[in-house]
Amino acid sequence: MAAPGGRRTHHTVIYLSWPEASAFEAVRALDSHQAGRPLSRADWLVRTIEPRLRTAEEDPTLPVHLKTRCRTAVEALDAERTRPLTRRPGRPPTVY
């Protein structure tokens, strides 16, 4: 999910207030506990967003340009998963 095997990543900064950041981390920690292993912020975000994208892609009430954008995003995620994993030496990702 979060560019395994040294793939290029796109860094996104979202400014949150301290209470918003605390809520974000609390939900991520909850989902990590339920998953049985720690989830990185990137993995958690993709796992949270992807079901909504797949639902929106099939929603007949949405405008075509939004459905197309959701479909393109889902196709990109699916293509990312089918790429072979390349093992590279280096420090493993850190889960905070």
N, C-alpha and C positions, 0 to 999 in steps of 0.2 A: 504494500500500500504506500508506504512512505519511501518510494524509490529504492527498493532493495538492490543490492549488488552494485552500488555506486552509480546509479543512474542520476541524471540531472534532476534537480528539484527546483521548484519555484517557491521562493520565500514570500509569505504573506504576513503582514503585520496588522493586527486588529487591536485597537486601543480600547481597553475595558477599564471601568472603574474598579477599585479594589473589591467592592461587594460583587460586581459582575464576574470578575476573575475568580473569586472564591467560589461562586456558584458553578462556574464552568468546571473548575477543578474538582468540585464535590461530585458532580454528575459523572465526570470521567472516571474518578476513583470508584464510584458505585458500579459503573459498567465494567471496569477492570475486575472488580471483585466478583461480579456475576459471571464474567468470562473465564475466571479462574487463573488469569495471568495478567500482568501489567500491559496496558495498551498505551502506546505513545499518543501524543496529542493528535498527530496526523492520522494514525490508524483509527482512533476514536472518531475523529471528525468525518472521515470517509465512510465509516460504518454507520454513522448517524445520518449522513446526507444521502447515501446511495438508495435506500428504500424510498425516500421521498422523491428522488429523481425518477425512479422506475414507475412510481405511482402517477406522477405528473405527466410522464411520457404518454400514458394511456388515457388521460383525462380529456373527455370530449369537450369540456367547457372552456379549456384554455385556448388562447390564441395560437395560431400555427407557429409563429416565431418563437414562442416560449416552449412549445412541444418539441420543436426542432432543436432548440438549444439543449433541452433535457436529454433528448435522444442522442445528440452528439456527445454529451458528457458521459452517458452510460456506455456508448460504444468505445470511447476512449479508455474508460476504466476496464472494460472487458478486454480490450486489446493489450492493456498494460499487464493484466494477469496472465495472458497467454504467452508473453515474452519469456524466453528461457532465463532462469536465474543464473547470473554470472557471479561466482564466488571470487571476491577480491580480498587481498590481505588488508588489514587495517583494524582500527578500533571499531568494535560493534556499536550500533546506535545506543544512545542512553535514553532510558525511560525515566522521567522524573516523577 
